[in-house]
């Protein structure tokens, strides 16, 4: 299982309550481009249209060796492949106030490309500050421990 793209911003901006895995409907040039890590999940999100879920606003560069496609849009919505029961469960969850589906990472599983996304609740500014403060103190503690070991 090789990570292709990781969305650090999602972990920083959201508290992830549950994680899910889904397949993606992709074209051939998108698969090749993803395997070369030519994509970004920074401002992407998962939306529901009817009884289907879509990865929206994920940027996948066109594959440089592919024939030029006039109709290709790098940020087009891409359908997620999930079971109907999971989709209904997730649609019910996102209708609750303050919850959203956030893409976390794209990775390969065998020869397939999978999306890991989470049910997230947005963090407030004070929560982000606390997280930064905790990370900095942990870093200082590790430095001190390493210097004491030598």
C-alpha positions, -999 to +999 in steps of 0.1 A: +000+000+000+018+031-013+006+066-003+003+087-034-010+120-020-016+130+016-038+160+027-021+175+057-044+204+058-074+181+064-059+168+096-050+203+108-084+219+100-107+190+110-112+166+138-116+133+121-143+112+138-145+082+115-125+071+085-137+054+053-122+039+022-136+042-013-127+034-049-127+061-075-139+062-111-109+075-130-098+077-167-065+061-178-045+093-179-057+102-144-045+069-131-010+074-146-009+110-134-018+099-099+008+071-098+034+099-107+019+119-077+008+148-099-023+157-079-035+177-049-062+172-024-057+206-006-091+223-012-111+192-021-141+178-004-167+150-008-202+159-018-235+140-022-256+143-053-287+122-050-277+088-038-240+091-049-209+106-034-183+126-055-148+138-048-151+175-057-123+200-065-094+175-063-068+186-088-053+159-110-028+172-136-032+159-171-007+131-179+021+147-199+025+118-223-013+114-230-029+127-262-042+162-255-079+161-245-098+194-250-126+183-227-104+173-198-109+193-166-084+187-138-109+196-111-139+177-124-160+157-098-150+120-096-175+094-084-167+074-053-174+037-053-191+026-020-219+003-010-255+017-009-258+012+028-225+031+034-236+059+012-270+062+030-252+062+064-228+089+053-255+111+037-274+109+070-242+119+089-234+149+067-269+163+071-261+167+108-249+202+117-212+208+114-200+175+099-184+172+065-166+145+045-129+154+041-105+135+018-073+125+037-052+105+013-050+087-021-031+054-021-028+022-041-041-011-028-029-037-051-034-023-085-064-002-075-064+035-064-083+042-032-094+073-014-094+075+024-117+101+036-131+110+070-162+123+087-148+155+101-159+183+123-142+217+118-117+229+144-119+263+159-089+286+160-081+279+196-080+241+189-055+247+162-033+268+185-034+241+211-024+215+186+006+237+174+016+243+210+015+206+219+035+197+188+062+223+196+065+211+232+068+175+221+096+185+197+115+203+225+111+172+247+125+150+220+155+173+214+163+173+251+160+135+254+183+131+224+209+155+238+208+137+271+214+103+254+247+115+239 
